[in-house]
């Protein structure tokens, strides 16, 4: 996976803060053990560094504090009200927390071990050349200028020459995420709101756990999310659990969802998706329970089939037809399938 500009900008921010951080620790380091230390000099330094890296784009930072995390025995940064304006989409990050690696600091390296984004609003786009975060790609840079993050999707082996290798935890809290897939003739847009997501990496791979609300046709669907990637595998496994979802409510959102108009009943269950590093869906497994409602089908004698309950288990693999392994419907107290 290549994320154009995103990781490059992140480490530009970090390196921009590093100089001011080192100065602050040398001059007033003893104070952060008692209370957070505001670093006004770091604000202008980081704004100028970021603006230059982004082709003169307007960058504003509300404040930067350095403090001591007693429970972790680590130095941390808190960046507030970071705004990157002037691009194809503004980026607003109300609060960014960065816990620095004590091991790296002792080796003379400023590197993050944990990054927390509080209430971010981010748009992610997928095109034929890969994934990008809108607003973070510097003007005039092609897709080849991005910083590859393939190394992060390996075992967590720390090297002093690679600050990214120290990063083991990424947290999103109350995030709004918009996904735009431009690989189809008609771009598809998906939104996730109130997203809480934790990514943890160790020697075995990466695990993800979170929750949020998918917004489709202004309908909200509560989701529980889990993900896993193991070292040596070429894809991610993502599991989404949901309840009370009525497929007919979102049938008008996209042409591909039109067949869902027939399902006028609540659906609970889980869907497991295998996704390649490039973002392509490799396979889907679904285990769905159907609640009381009806299936609308003009070819039926009455045009409708009342359903008391049901269950559907099926799968799909790229390059192959979908299959139904289990299909059971109970209508008016009788099992019809």
C-alpha positions, -999 to +999 in steps of 0.1 A: +000+000+000+012+035-008-004+065+008+006+095-012+019+123+011+002+112+043+031+096+061+055+121+046+036+150+060+033+132+094+070+129+098+075+164+085+054+175+114+073+153+138+107+165+126+095+201+127+085+196+163+116+177+172+140+207+170+119+228+193+112+198+215+149+192+221+155+228+229+126+228+253+138+197+271+173+211+274+161+244+288+131+234+309+129+197+308+126+194+346+092+213+345+073+187+325+074+163+354+050+186+372+028+200+345+025+203+307+050+228+292+037+251+264+062+256+236+052+287+217+085+286+198+075+252+185+043+265+169+059+290+145+087+265+138+063+237+129+040+259+109+069+272+088+083+237+083+049+222+073+040+251+050+073+247+031+068+210+028+033+215+014+042+241-013+034+272+007+000+260+019-015+278+049-008+259+081-021+270+115-014+253+148-033+265+180-007+252+204+019+226+213+026+212+247+052+187+259+044+167+290+055+136+310+032+106+309+037+092+344+019+059+338+040+052+307+072+070+319+075+086+285+077+121+269+047+131+249+034+159+227+000+174+225-008+194+193-041+214+193-061+228+164-039+218+135-054+232+102-039+226+068-058+249+043-055+258+006-055+223-009-082+203-026-096+196+008-087+212+042-075+190+070-086+198+105-072+180+135-085+194+167-060+174+188-031+151+180-012+132+208+022+117+202+040+095+227+077+094+220+098+063+223+120+065+254+142+038+238+147+059+207+153+091+227+181+074+246+196+065+212+193+101+201+163+095+178+130+114+180+104+087+171+068+081+179+056+049+196+020+059+197-001+085+178-036+095+188-059+116+166-088+131+185-120+141+165-103+142+131-122+147+098-104+129+070-112+120+033-095+090+019-096+084-019-088+053-039-077+056-075-059+035-100-026+046-085-034+037-049-048+054-018-044+090-008-056+113+020-072+144+004-054+176+014-021+160+024-005+156-010+018+185-017+011+205-049+030+195-079+039+161-066+030+130-085+018+097-071+053+084-071+065+109-045+045+094-017+062+077+013+056+040+011+044+024+044+050-012+034+077-013+061+051-007+088+032-038+076+060-060+087+071-074+121+078-046+146+116-045+144+130-012+155+159+004+137+174+038+146+175+048+110+137+044+106+115+064+129+084+047+116+097+013+129+091+025+165+054+032+159+033+004+173-001+021+182-024+044+162-057+055+178-086+074+162-112+088+186-146+102+174-133+104+139-153+112+107-140+093+077-151+096+041-141+070+016-142+078-021-135+049-046-127+064-080-117+031-096-152+027-110-168+048-137-191+064-111-172+073-079-186+056-048-187+075-015-190+059+019-190+076+053-180+065+087-188+087+116-181+087+154-154+062+146-132+049+174-104+027+161-072+012+176-044-002+155-018-023+174+013-037+159+037-063+173+060-090+160+031-111+147+013-084+127-014-058+131-047-060+149-075-035+147-106-030+168-132-003+167-168+009+164-187+036+146-216+044+124-218+038+087-239+065+069-256+053+037-285+073+022-286+093+055-294+061+073-271+052+102-259+017+108-240+009+140-210-012+133-185-032+154-152-036+135-123-060+139-093-065+116-062-086+115-031-089+094-003-114+100+033-112+089+037-130+056+002-126+044-007-104+014-042-093+026-061-079+056-091-097+072-118-073+083-149-083+102-179-060+106-208-068+130-242-050+129-278-053+139-311-038+130-300-030+094-329-028+069-314-032+034-343-016+016-335+017+034-303+021+015-313+007-019-314+042-035-279+052-023-260+035-052-270+017-083-252-014-071-275-015-040-307-014-060-315-051-055-317-045-017-350-028-022-367-062-021-355-069+015-379-050+037-368-066+070-342-061+097-309-079+093-284-088+120-251-106+115-215-102+104-196-098+072-160-108+068-140-092+040-105-100+027-088-069+013-055-067-005-029-041+004-039-022-027-075-020-015-090-046-038-117-069-023-106-105-026-135-122-009-165-118+013-182-142+038-216-134+053-236-149+081-269-130+083-300-135+105-333-121+091-360-106+113-397-102+108-407-084+076-412-092+040-395-098+007-409-079-023-407-098-055-431-091-084-427-126-097-445-140-066-482-146-069-489-119-043-459-098-051-447-102-015-435-129+008-440-124+045-410-135+066-411-145+103-374-151+105-345-166+084-308-171+080-285-167+050-249-179+049-229-173+018-196-163+002-180-146-028-145-148-041-129-125-067-132-141-102-159-165-091-197-164-087-213-159-053-226-190-035-253-195-009-244-223+016-274-219+038-308-203+031-337-207+055-369-187+055-399-192+079-431-177+067-464-178+086-449-204+109-438-227+081-403-233+068-404-227+031-367-229+023 
